[in-house]
Amino acid sequence: MIPRPDPLRRPLAVTIVAAAVAFYAVSEFFGREMLAEAAIFAIFAMSLDLLVGYAGMVSLGHAAFFGIGAYATAGLTVFAGWPLVAAMPAAVSLAGLSALVVGFFCVRLGGVFFIMITLAFSQMFHAWFFKDRTFGGDDGLGGIPRFDFSALGLDMSNPTHYAPFVLLLALGAYLLMARIVASPFGHVLSAIHQNEDRLSALGCPVRRYKLAVFVMAALFAGLAGSLMAQHTGFISPDLFFWTLSGEVLIMVIVGGVGSLLGPALGAVVVIGLREELSSLTDHWMLYMGAFFIAVVIFAGDGLYGRLRYLIGRRKASGDA
């Protein structure tokens, strides 16, 4: 079944972009750094939504490709001396290539077995880099540069210039993913999510489609990881740990599964709440947990789904 057009998607996308621009205009150094981080996690969350929301593949190992993007960027810039203009595409490609290998084994499984095997692969990467002294082991590695646009008069070490750059990449990533899910390929993914067995019986190469979206999601996750390495100037094995996969999955659920914009909104909300609550109390995680529970109870379809429901209800009342 081909998904119906969503009339809320375009106005909400414009609203999110406008809100980001307004926040950038009124914020200072720390606020713009936080805005860049939120944009990076928005890319990461949307990439996971390609798997969870459109193909029905719930992964607890998506951080593996986020970490590969970050570590590859660090290795190519710090050790090999590559410029970021070459290192970043190579890092993203390496994340996709890793997903091709990992996905060959993972897409054969479904349900809880898929969740566990993706988790296992991610923890394998974490264990490797935790002991690998080349990248500093559990101490991590610093000194990862940001893009050098000094010839254009831009100082990328300053969030005043870096945040808009990341926001533009996030917008581009969203537009590209939106094209993917609206294409015939995306329609097949939705059909796989709804009834995989029936599609297999009709002769559709389901595993190939699942492997393809697995690789696509990893490419975007690798992009987010590369940007995060540049953003913090530091990498550590925590980038592979299952808790990061869990955190981004929470962003997807909070925002709304299967909407792309919902996970982006979820990333903004989670990052914003985390920063605000942690500045107010040492028990901020307790309040974050209460918020997540409230979302699940009162907005099981996420913030995006709840907003769509309220607008549809209001429209129906107006027509009546």
Secondary structure as GFF3:
##gff-version 3
##sequence-region A 1 320
A	DSSP	alpha_helix	9	26	.	.	.	ID=ss1
A	DSSP	alpha_helix	29	49	.	.	.	ID=ss2
A	DSSP	pi_helix	50	54	.	.	.	ID=ss3
A	DSSP	alpha_helix	63	74	.	.	.	ID=ss4
A	DSSP	pi_helix	75	79	.	.	.	ID=ss5
A	DSSP	alpha_helix	84	106	.	.	.	ID=ss6
A	DSSP	alpha_helix	111	131	.	.	.	ID=ss7
A	DSSP	three_ten_helix	133	135	.	.	.	ID=ss8
A	DSSP	three_ten_helix	137	139	.	.	.	ID=ss9
A	DSSP	beta_strand	141	142	.	.	.	ID=ss10
A	DSSP	three_ten_helix	150	152	.	.	.	ID=ss11
A	DSSP	alpha_helix	159	182	.	.	.	ID=ss12
A	DSSP	alpha_helix	184	194	.	.	.	ID=ss13
A	DSSP	alpha_helix	196	201	.	.	.	ID=ss14
A	DSSP	alpha_helix	206	232	.	.	.	ID=ss15
A	DSSP	beta_strand	234	235	.	.	.	ID=ss16
A	DSSP	three_ten_helix	237	240	.	.	.	ID=ss17
A	DSSP	alpha_helix	242	255	.	.	.	ID=ss18
A	DSSP	alpha_helix	261	278	.	.	.	ID=ss19
A	DSSP	alpha_helix	284	298	.	.	.	ID=ss20
A	DSSP	alpha_helix	302	319	.	.	.	ID=ss21
###
